[in-house]
Amino acid sequence: MKPLVAKFGIGQVVKHRKYPFRGVIFDVDPIFSNTEDWWLSIPESVRPSKSQPFYHLYAENAETEYVAYVSEQNLVPDESGDPIRHEQVEQIFTRGEDGRYIVKALQRN
C-alpha cells in the first residue's frame, strides 16, 4: 500500500466542506486514530473512510470554540484570512503575515 501524504499541514487554516466551522490544524493522524464509538456515531451515509489522514483542529463556529477531529475528505483551505479566535491557538502558534500559523519554539529551562 502506498503511504498516505497529508494534504494539509500543521498551522494551516481550513474549513469543513459541509458544516459551518473552521479551524487551525494542530496535529495530523496519517489514518483514523479515534475510538470506534466516535466513528460509529457518524451517520453511515456520511461516515468517512478510516484510511485517510485525520486532522485535529482548534475549531470555531459562530457560537463557540472547541477541538474537532475531521477527515481529510471533509476539509478545504480557508482563504478568508480571518484569525482563529480559539484561546489555545496563541499558546502554541504565532500568526505569520500570510495568515498561516507557525508553531512557537519550545522554551526550555
The first five atom37 places (N, CA, C, CB, O) and aatype in JSON, in Angstrom:
{
  "aatype": [12, 11, 14, 10, 19, 0, 11, 13, 7, 9, 7, 5, 19, 19, 11, 8, 1, 11, 18, 14, 13, 1, 7, 19, 9, 13, 3, 19, 3, 14, 9, 13, 15, 2, 16, 6, 3, 17, 17, 10, 15, 9, 14, 6, 15, 19, 1, 14, 15, 11, 15, 5, 14, 13, 18, 8, 10, 18, 0, 6, 2, 0, 6, 16, 6, 18, 19, 0, 18, 19, 15, 6, 5, 2, 10, 19, 14, 3, 6, 15, 7, 3, 14, 9, 1, 8, 6, 5, 19, 6, 5, 9, 13, 16, 1, 7, 6, 3, 7, 1, 18, 9, 19, 11, 0, 10, 5, 1, 2],
  "atom_mask": [
    [1, 1, 1, 1, 1],
    [1, 1, 1, 1, 1],
    [1, 1, 1, 1, 1],
    [1, 1, 1, 1, 1],
    [1, 1, 1, 1, 1],
    [1, 1, 1, 1, 1],
    [1, 1, 1, 1, 1],
    [1, 1, 1, 1, 1],
    [1, 1, 1, 0, 1],
    [1, 1, 1, 1, 1],
    [1, 1, 1, 0, 1],
    [1, 1, 1, 1, 1],
    [1, 1, 1, 1, 1],
    [1, 1, 1, 1, 1],
    [1, 1, 1, 1, 1],
    [1, 1, 1, 1, 1],
    [1, 1, 1, 1, 1],
    [1, 1, 1, 1, 1],
    [1, 1, 1, 1, 1],
    [1, 1, 1, 1, 1],
    [1, 1, 1, 1, 1],
    [1, 1, 1, 1, 1],
    [1, 1, 1, 0, 1],
    [1, 1, 1, 1, 1],
    [1, 1, 1, 1, 1],
    [1, 1, 1, 1, 1],
    [1, 1, 1, 1, 1],
    [1, 1, 1, 1, 1],
    [1, 1, 1, 1, 1],
    [1, 1, 1, 1, 1],
    [1, 1, 1, 1, 1],
    [1, 1, 1, 1, 1],
    [1, 1, 1, 1, 1],
    [1, 1, 1, 1, 1],
    [1, 1, 1, 1, 1],
    [1, 1, 1, 1, 1],
    [1, 1, 1, 1, 1],
    [1, 1, 1, 1, 1],
    [1, 1, 1, 1, 1],
    [1, 1, 1, 1, 1],
    [1, 1, 1, 1, 1],
    [1, 1, 1, 1, 1],
    [1, 1, 1, 1, 1],
    [1, 1, 1, 1, 1],
    [1, 1, 1, 1, 1],
    [1, 1, 1, 1, 1],
    [1, 1, 1, 1, 1],
    [1, 1, 1, 1, 1],
    [1, 1, 1, 1, 1],
    [1, 1, 1, 1, 1],
    [1, 1, 1, 1, 1],
    [1, 1, 1, 1, 1],
    [1, 1, 1, 1, 1],
    [1, 1, 1, 1, 1],
    [1, 1, 1, 1, 1],
    [1, 1, 1, 1, 1],
    [1, 1, 1, 1, 1],
    [1, 1, 1, 1, 1],
    [1, 1, 1, 1, 1],
    [1, 1, 1, 1, 1],
    [1, 1, 1, 1, 1],
    [1, 1, 1, 1, 1],
    [1, 1, 1, 1, 1],
    [1, 1, 1, 1, 1],
    [1, 1, 1, 1, 1],
    [1, 1, 1, 1, 1],
    [1, 1, 1, 1, 1],
    [1, 1, 1, 1, 1],
    [1, 1, 1, 1, 1],
    [1, 1, 1, 1, 1],
    [1, 1, 1, 1, 1],
    [1, 1, 1, 1, 1],
    [1, 1, 1, 1, 1],
    [1, 1, 1, 1, 1],
    [1, 1, 1, 1, 1],
    [1, 1, 1, 1, 1],
    [1, 1, 1, 1, 1],
    [1, 1, 1, 1, 1],
    [1, 1, 1, 1, 1],
    [1, 1, 1, 1, 1],
    [1, 1, 1, 0, 1],
    [1, 1, 1, 1, 1],
    [1, 1, 1, 1, 1],
    [1, 1, 1, 1, 1],
    [1, 1, 1, 1, 1],
    [1, 1, 1, 1, 1],
    [1, 1, 1, 1, 1],
    [1, 1, 1, 1, 1],
    [1, 1, 1, 1, 1],
    [1, 1, 1, 1, 1],
    [1, 1, 1, 1, 1],
    [1, 1, 1, 1, 1],
    [1, 1, 1, 1, 1],
    [1, 1, 1, 1, 1],
    [1, 1, 1, 1, 1],
    [1, 1, 1, 0, 1],
    [1, 1, 1, 1, 1],
    [1, 1, 1, 1, 1],
    [1, 1, 1, 0, 1],
    [1, 1, 1, 1, 1],
    [1, 1, 1, 1, 1],
    [1, 1, 1, 1, 1],
    [1, 1, 1, 1, 1],
    [1, 1, 1, 1, 1],
    [1, 1, 1, 1, 1],
    [1, 1, 1, 1, 1],
    [1, 1, 1, 1, 1],
    [1, 1, 1, 1, 1],
    [1, 1, 1, 1, 1]
  ],
  "atom_positions": [
    [[0.84, -1.19, 0.0], [0.0, 0.0, 0.0], [0.88, 1.24, 0.0], [-0.95, 0.0, 1.21], [1.86, 1.31, 0.74]],
    [[0.54, 2.2, -0.8], [1.27, 3.45, -0.9], [1.08, 4.27, 0.37], [0.82, 4.24, -2.14], [-0.05, 4.4, 0.85]],
    [[2.15, 4.84, 0.94], [1.98, 5.66, 2.14], [1.12, 6.9, 1.83], [3.35, 6.09, 2.7], [1.22, 7.48, 0.75]],
    [[0.29, 7.27, 2.8], [-0.56, 8.43, 2.63], [0.22, 9.69, 2.94], [-1.8, 8.34, 3.52], [1.03, 9.72, 3.87]],
    [[-0.03, 10.73, 2.18], [0.59, 12.03, 2.42], [-0.53, 13.01, 2.75], [1.44, 12.51, 1.17], [-1.49, 13.14, 1.99]],
    [[-0.4, 13.68, 3.88], [-1.42, 14.62, 4.29], [-1.47, 15.81, 3.33], [-1.16, 15.11, 5.73], [-0.44, 16.35, 2.94]],
    [[-2.65, 16.19, 2.95], [-2.87, 17.3, 2.03], [-2.7, 18.65, 2.73], [-4.27, 17.21, 1.42], [-2.3, 19.63, 2.1]],
    [[-2.99, 18.69, 4.03], [-2.91, 19.92, 4.81], [-1.84, 19.77, 5.88], [-4.28, 20.26, 5.45], [-1.5, 18.66, 6.28]],
    [[-1.31, 20.91, 6.36], [-0.23, 20.87, 7.34], [-0.57, 21.57, 8.63], [0.0, 0.0, 0.0], [-1.54, 22.33, 8.72]],
    [[0.24, 21.31, 9.64], [0.07, 21.96, 10.94], [0.21, 23.47, 10.75], [1.11, 21.43, 11.98], [1.14, 23.94, 10.09]],
    [[-0.72, 24.2, 11.35], [-0.74, 25.65, 11.23], [-1.63, 26.17, 10.11], [0.0, 0.0, 0.0], [-1.89, 27.37, 10.04]],
    [[-2.09, 25.29, 9.24], [-2.94, 25.72, 8.14], [-4.37, 25.93, 8.62], [-2.9, 24.69, 6.99], [-4.88, 25.16, 9.44]],
    [[-5.02, 26.96, 8.11], [-6.42, 27.24, 8.43], [-7.29, 26.56, 7.37], [-6.7, 28.79, 8.49], [-7.09, 26.74, 6.17]],
    [[-8.25, 25.78, 7.86], [-9.14, 25.02, 6.98], [-10.58, 25.22, 7.43], [-8.77, 23.51, 6.98], [-10.84, 25.71, 8.53]],
    [[-11.49, 24.84, 6.55], [-12.9, 24.87, 6.93], [-13.54, 23.56, 6.49], [-13.64, 26.09, 6.3], [-13.05, 22.87, 5.6]],
    [[-14.64, 23.23, 7.15], [-15.35, 22.0, 6.81], [-16.08, 22.18, 5.49], [-16.34, 21.6, 7.93], [-16.64, 23.24, 5.22]],
    [[-16.06, 21.15, 4.7], [-16.69, 21.17, 3.38], [-18.21, 21.33, 3.47], [-16.34, 19.89, 2.61], [-18.82, 21.96, 2.6]],
    [[-18.84, 20.76, 4.51], [-20.31, 20.75, 4.6], [-20.86, 21.57, 5.76], [-20.79, 19.34, 4.72], [-21.93, 22.16, 5.64]],
    [[-20.15, 21.6, 6.88], [-20.67, 22.23, 8.08], [-19.99, 23.57, 8.33], [-20.49, 21.31, 9.3], [-18.83, 23.76, 7.95]],
    [[-20.69, 24.51, 8.97], [-20.15, 25.88, 9.12], [-19.17, 26.03, 10.27], [-21.28, 26.84, 9.31], [-19.46, 26.69, 11.26]],
    [[-17.99, 25.41, 10.13], [-16.93, 25.68, 11.08], [-15.59, 25.67, 10.39], [-16.96, 24.66, 12.21], [-15.43, 25.11, 9.3]],
    [[-14.63, 26.29, 11.04], [-13.27, 26.4, 10.52], [-12.31, 26.26, 11.68], [-13.04, 27.76, 9.77], [-12.73, 26.31, 12.84]],
    [[-11.03, 26.07, 11.38], [-10.05, 25.96, 12.46], [-8.63, 25.89, 11.92], [0.0, 0.0, 0.0], [-8.38, 25.88, 10.72]],
    [[-7.71, 25.83, 12.88], [-6.3, 25.7, 12.55], [-5.86, 24.29, 12.97], [-5.43, 26.81, 13.25], [-6.2, 23.82, 14.05]],
    [[-5.1, 23.65, 12.1], [-4.63, 22.28, 12.35], [-3.49, 22.3, 13.36], [-4.18, 21.59, 11.03], [-2.52, 23.04, 13.19]],
    [[-3.63, 21.48, 14.42], [-2.54, 21.38, 15.39], [-1.95, 19.98, 15.48], [-3.03, 21.8, 16.74], [-0.95, 19.78, 16.17]],
    [[-2.55, 19.0, 14.79], [-1.98, 17.65, 14.75], [-2.61, 16.91, 13.58], [-2.23, 16.89, 16.1], [-3.72, 17.23, 13.15]],
    [[-1.89, 15.91, 13.07], [-2.37, 15.1, 11.95], [-2.15, 13.63, 12.27], [-1.65, 15.5, 10.62], [-1.06, 13.24, 12.71]],
    [[-3.16, 12.81, 12.05], [-3.04, 11.36, 12.13], [-3.04, 10.84, 10.69], [-4.22, 10.71, 12.99], [-3.96, 11.16, 9.93]],
    [[-2.04, 10.04, 10.3], [-1.99, 9.54, 8.91], [-3.21, 8.7, 8.53], [-0.73, 8.71, 8.72], [-3.61, 8.68, 7.36]],
    [[-3.79, 8.01, 9.5], [-5.05, 7.28, 9.32], [-5.87, 7.49, 10.59], [-4.81, 5.75, 9.03], [-5.35, 7.99, 11.59]],
    [[-7.12, 7.11, 10.54], [-8.04, 7.28, 11.66], [-7.42, 6.76, 12.96], [-9.36, 6.56, 11.39], [-6.88, 5.66, 13.0]],
    [[-7.5, 7.56, 14.01], [-6.93, 7.17, 15.29], [-7.79, 7.69, 16.44], [-5.48, 7.69, 15.42], [-7.28, 8.25, 17.41]],
    [[-9.09, 7.49, 16.32], [-10.03, 7.86, 17.37], [-10.75, 6.58, 17.78], [-11.05, 8.97, 16.88], [-10.37, 5.5, 17.33]],
    [[-11.76, 6.68, 18.62], [-12.44, 5.47, 19.1], [-13.44, 4.95, 18.06], [-13.15, 5.76, 20.42], [-13.95, 5.7, 17.23]],
    [[-13.7, 3.67, 18.14], [-14.7, 3.06, 17.28], [-16.08, 3.66, 17.55], [-14.73, 1.53, 17.48], [-16.86, 3.86, 16.62]],
    [[-16.38, 3.95, 18.82], [-17.67, 4.57, 19.18], [-17.82, 5.92, 18.5], [-17.78, 4.73, 20.71], [-18.9, 6.25, 18.0]],
    [[-16.74, 6.71, 18.47], [-16.79, 8.02, 17.82], [-17.12, 7.84, 16.34], [-15.44, 8.79, 18.0], [-17.99, 8.52, 15.8]],
    [[-16.42, 6.92, 15.7], [-16.61, 6.69, 14.27], [-18.03, 6.2, 13.99], [-15.58, 5.66, 13.75], [-18.66, 6.67, 13.04]],
    [[-18.53, 5.28, 14.8], [-19.87, 4.74, 14.59], [-20.97, 5.76, 14.89], [-20.08, 3.51, 15.46], [-22.1, 5.61, 14.43]],
    [[-20.64, 6.81, 15.65], [-21.63, 7.86, 15.95], [-21.93, 8.74, 14.74], [-21.14, 8.72, 17.1], [-22.91, 9.48, 14.73]],
    [[-21.08, 8.66, 13.72], [-21.3, 9.42, 12.49], [-22.32, 8.65, 11.64], [-19.95, 9.65, 11.7], [-22.15, 7.45, 11.41]],
    [[-23.36, 9.33, 11.16], [-24.33, 8.61, 10.31], [-23.64, 7.89, 9.15], [-25.38, 9.59, 9.76], [-22.77, 8.45, 8.49]],
    [[-24.03, 6.65, 8.93], [-23.38, 5.81, 7.93], [-23.33, 6.47, 6.55], [-24.09, 4.48, 7.83], [-22.37, 6.28, 5.81]],
    [[-24.36, 7.23, 6.22], [-24.43, 7.85, 4.89], [-23.33, 8.9, 4.68], [-25.79, 8.48, 4.68], [-23.01, 9.21, 3.53]],
    [[-22.76, 9.44, 5.75], [-21.7, 10.45, 5.63], [-20.42, 10.04, 6.36], [-22.19, 11.8, 6.16], [-19.5, 10.85, 6.49]],
    [[-20.36, 8.81, 6.85], [-19.19, 8.33, 7.6], [-17.98, 8.23, 6.68], [-19.48, 6.96, 8.26], [-18.04, 7.56, 5.66]],
    [[-16.87, 8.89, 7.04], [-15.69, 8.86, 6.17], [-14.91, 7.55, 6.31], [-14.78, 10.03, 6.5], [-15.02, 6.84, 7.31]],
    [[-14.14, 7.26, 5.3], [-13.23, 6.12, 5.34], [-12.17, 6.35, 6.41], [-12.57, 5.89, 3.95], [-11.74, 7.48, 6.62]],
    [[-11.76, 5.28, 7.07], [-10.7, 5.4, 8.08], [-9.31, 5.5, 7.46], [-10.74, 4.21, 9.04], [-8.37, 5.93, 8.12]],
    [[-9.18, 5.11, 6.21], [-7.86, 5.04, 5.58], [-7.5, 6.33, 4.85], [-7.81, 3.87, 4.6], [-7.21, 6.33, 3.65]],
    [[-7.52, 7.42, 5.58], [-7.12, 8.73, 5.06], [-6.62, 9.54, 6.25], [-8.33, 9.46, 4.32], [-6.9, 9.18, 7.4]],
    [[-5.89, 10.61, 6.02], [-5.47, 11.45, 7.13], [-6.67, 12.07, 7.85], [-4.52, 12.54, 6.64], [-7.68, 12.42, 7.23]],
    [[-6.53, 12.2, 9.17], [-7.5, 12.89, 10.01], [-6.76, 14.01, 10.73], [-8.19, 11.91, 11.02], [-5.6, 13.87, 11.1]],
    [[-7.44, 15.12, 10.93], [-6.83, 16.34, 11.46], [-7.47, 16.76, 12.77], [-6.92, 17.47, 10.45], [-8.69, 16.72, 12.93]],
    [[-6.62, 17.18, 13.71], [-7.06, 17.77, 14.97], [-7.06, 19.28, 14.76], [-6.14, 17.34, 16.19], [-6.04, 19.86, 14.38]],
    [[-8.2, 19.91, 15.02], [-8.33, 21.35, 14.79], [-8.7, 22.08, 16.07], [-9.38, 21.63, 13.71], [-9.49, 21.59, 16.87]],
    [[-8.12, 23.26, 16.25], [-8.69, 24.23, 17.16], [-9.76, 24.91, 16.32], [-7.61, 25.28, 17.76], [-9.46, 25.72, 15.45]],
    [[-11.01, 24.56, 16.59], [-12.1, 24.91, 15.7], [-13.02, 25.96, 16.31], [-12.9, 23.68, 15.33], [-13.03, 26.2, 17.52]],
    [[-13.8, 26.58, 15.42], [-14.79, 27.56, 15.86], [-15.94, 27.61, 14.88], [-14.15, 28.96, 16.01], [-15.78, 27.36, 13.68]],
    [[-17.1, 27.92, 15.42], [-18.25, 28.26, 14.59], [-18.78, 29.59, 15.09], [-19.37, 27.13, 14.62], [-18.1, 30.25, 15.88]],
    [[-19.95, 30.0, 14.68], [-20.47, 31.31, 15.07], [-20.71, 31.42, 16.57], [-21.76, 31.59, 14.33], [-20.68, 32.52, 17.12]],
    [[-20.94, 30.29, 17.25], [-21.3, 30.32, 18.66], [-20.16, 30.02, 19.62], [-22.38, 29.36, 18.9], [-20.13, 30.59, 20.72]],
    [[-19.22, 29.15, 19.26], [-18.29, 28.64, 20.26], [-16.97, 28.18, 19.64], [-18.92, 27.49, 21.01], [-16.82, 28.11, 18.42]],
    [[-16.01, 27.87, 20.51], [-14.72, 27.3, 20.11], [-14.61, 25.91, 20.73], [-13.51, 28.23, 20.55], [-15.14, 25.67, 21.82]],
    [[-13.93, 25.01, 20.05], [-13.82, 23.64, 20.51], [-12.7, 22.94, 19.75], [-15.17, 22.88, 20.33], [-12.08, 23.54, 18.87]],
    [[-12.43, 21.68, 20.09], [-11.46, 20.87, 19.35], [-12.25, 19.91, 18.48], [-10.48, 20.09, 20.33], [-13.19, 19.27, 18.94]],
    [[-11.86, 19.82, 17.21], [-12.56, 18.94, 16.26], [-11.57, 17.92, 15.69], [-13.21, 19.76, 15.11], [-10.37, 18.16, 15.63]],
    [[-12.11, 16.79, 15.26], [-11.34, 15.72, 14.61], [-12.04, 15.46, 13.28], [-11.27, 14.39, 15.52], [-13.18, 15.0, 13.25]],
    [[-11.35, 15.77, 12.17], [-12.02, 15.8, 10.87], [-11.2, 15.04, 9.82], [-12.24, 17.26, 10.42], [-9.97, 15.15, 9.77]],
    [[-11.9, 14.28, 8.99], [-11.25, 13.56, 7.89], [-10.81, 14.53, 6.8], [-12.19, 12.49, 7.31], [-11.42, 15.58, 6.61]],
    [[-9.75, 14.14, 6.1], [-9.24, 14.98, 5.02], [-10.3, 15.28, 3.96], [-8.04, 14.32, 4.37], [-10.38, 16.4, 3.45]],
    [[-11.13, 14.28, 3.63], [-12.13, 14.47, 2.57], [-13.13, 15.57, 2.91], [-12.86, 13.17, 2.31], [-13.79, 16.08, 2.01]],
    [[-13.25, 15.92, 4.18], [-14.23, 16.93, 4.59], [-13.63, 18.31, 4.83], [-14.92, 16.47, 5.84], [-14.31, 19.19, 5.35]],
    [[-12.38, 18.51, 4.47], [-11.74, 19.8, 4.68], [-11.34, 20.46, 3.36], [-10.52, 19.65, 5.57], [-10.99, 19.79, 2.38]],
    [[-11.4, 21.78, 3.36], [-10.9, 22.59, 2.26], [-10.13, 23.76, 2.87], [-12.07, 23.09, 1.32], [-10.4, 24.13, 4.02]],
    [[-9.19, 24.35, 2.14], [-8.47, 25.51, 2.69], [-9.43, 26.66, 2.97], [-7.37, 25.97, 1.7], [-10.38, 26.89, 2.22]],
    [[-9.18, 27.37, 4.06], [-9.95, 28.59, 4.37], [-9.12, 29.75, 3.88], [-10.28, 28.71, 5.92], [-8.03, 30.02, 4.4]],
    [[-9.62, 30.45, 2.89], [-8.89, 31.56, 2.27], [-9.35, 32.92, 2.78], [-9.06, 31.5, 0.75], [-8.99, 33.95, 2.22]],
    [[-10.16, 32.94, 3.87], [-10.74, 34.2, 4.35], [-9.69, 35.16, 4.9], [-11.77, 33.92, 5.42], [-9.86, 36.38, 4.83]],
    [[-8.6, 34.62, 5.45], [-7.59, 35.47, 6.07], [-7.96, 35.92, 7.48], [0.0, 0.0, 0.0], [-7.18, 36.6, 8.14]],
    [[-9.14, 35.54, 7.94], [-9.58, 35.91, 9.29], [-8.84, 35.09, 10.33], [-11.1, 35.72, 9.44], [-8.62, 33.89, 10.13]],
    [[-8.44, 35.71, 11.47], [-7.76, 34.96, 12.51], [-8.71, 33.96, 13.2], [-7.17, 35.91, 13.55], [-9.93, 34.14, 13.18]],
    [[-8.13, 32.94, 13.78], [-8.89, 31.97, 14.57], [-8.95, 32.5, 16.0], [-8.24, 30.52, 14.51], [-7.93, 32.91, 16.54]],
    [[-10.13, 32.5, 16.61], [-10.28, 33.09, 17.93], [-10.13, 32.08, 19.08], [-11.61, 33.75, 18.03], [-10.18, 32.47, 20.24]],
    [[-9.95, 30.8, 18.78], [-9.81, 29.76, 19.82], [-8.68, 30.15, 20.76], [-9.55, 28.35, 19.18], [-7.58, 30.47, 20.31]],
    [[-8.94, 30.12, 22.08], [-7.95, 30.61, 23.05], [-6.64, 29.82, 23.08], [-8.55, 30.59, 24.43], [-5.61, 30.38, 23.46]],
    [[-6.65, 28.56, 22.69], [-5.42, 27.76, 22.73], [-4.47, 28.07, 21.57], [-5.77, 26.29, 22.72], [-3.3, 27.72, 21.63]],
    [[-4.97, 28.71, 20.53], [-4.14, 28.99, 19.36], [-2.92, 29.83, 19.75], [-4.96, 29.71, 18.29], [-1.8, 29.52, 19.34]],
    [[-3.12, 30.89, 20.52], [-2.0, 31.78, 20.84], [-0.99, 31.14, 21.8], [-2.51, 33.07, 21.45], [0.12, 31.63, 21.93]],
    [[-1.36, 30.05, 22.47], [-0.43, 29.34, 23.33], [0.58, 28.52, 22.52], [-1.19, 28.42, 24.29], [1.7, 28.28, 22.98]],
    [[0.19, 28.11, 21.33], [1.01, 27.2, 20.52], [1.58, 27.85, 19.26], [0.2, 26.0, 20.14], [2.66, 27.49, 18.8]],
    [[0.84, 28.81, 18.71], [1.2, 29.39, 17.42], [1.44, 30.89, 17.49], [0.12, 29.09, 16.41], [0.93, 31.58, 18.37]],
    [[2.23, 31.38, 16.53], [2.25, 32.79, 16.2], [1.65, 32.88, 14.79], [3.73, 33.41, 16.28], [1.68, 31.9, 14.04]],
    [[1.13, 34.02, 14.44], [0.48, 34.16, 13.13], [1.41, 34.88, 12.17], [-0.87, 34.92, 13.25], [1.86, 35.99, 12.44]],
    [[1.68, 34.25, 11.04], [2.54, 34.84, 10.02], [1.8, 35.89, 9.21], [0.0, 0.0, 0.0], [0.58, 35.99, 9.28]],
    [[2.55, 36.65, 8.46], [1.96, 37.7, 7.62], [1.0, 37.13, 6.57], [3.06, 38.48, 6.92], [0.08, 37.81, 6.13]],
    [[1.23, 35.87, 6.17], [0.37, 35.25, 5.17], [-0.91, 34.65, 5.78], [1.14, 34.16, 4.44], [-1.73, 34.08, 5.07]],
    [[-1.06, 34.79, 7.11], [-2.24, 34.26, 7.78], [-2.07, 32.85, 8.31], [0.0, 0.0, 0.0], [-2.89, 32.37, 9.09]],
    [[-1.0, 32.18, 7.9], [-0.74, 30.83, 8.39], [-0.18, 30.91, 9.8], [0.25, 30.08, 7.45], [0.49, 31.87, 10.17]],
    [[-0.47, 29.91, 10.57], [0.01, 29.86, 11.94], [1.3, 29.05, 12.01], [-1.06, 29.25, 12.88], [1.42, 27.99, 11.39]],
    [[2.25, 29.56, 12.76], [3.58, 28.95, 12.88], [3.76, 28.48, 14.32], [4.71, 29.96, 12.47], [3.53, 29.24, 15.26]],
    [[4.18, 27.23, 14.48], [4.39, 26.69, 15.83], [5.49, 27.48, 16.52], [4.74, 25.18, 15.79], [6.56, 27.71, 15.96]],
    [[5.19, 27.89, 17.76], [6.19, 28.62, 18.56], [7.31, 27.67, 18.95], [5.54, 29.26, 19.83], [7.09, 26.47, 19.12]],
    [[8.51, 28.2, 19.09], [9.64, 27.39, 19.56], [9.39, 27.02, 21.01], [10.99, 28.15, 19.41], [8.88, 27.82, 21.79]],
    [[9.75, 25.8, 21.36], [9.62, 25.36, 22.75], [10.61, 26.1, 23.62], [9.82, 23.84, 22.87], [11.77, 26.28, 23.26]],
    [[10.14, 26.53, 24.79], [11.04, 27.17, 25.75], [11.49, 26.12, 26.75], [10.35, 28.38, 26.46], [10.67, 25.44, 27.37]],
    [[12.78, 26.01, 26.9], [13.33, 25.01, 27.84], [14.05, 25.73, 28.98], [14.31, 24.02, 27.11], [14.66, 26.78, 28.78]],
    [[13.96, 25.16, 30.16], [14.65, 25.73, 31.32], [16.08, 25.28, 31.39], [13.94, 25.35, 32.6], [16.8, 25.67, 32.31]]
  ]
}
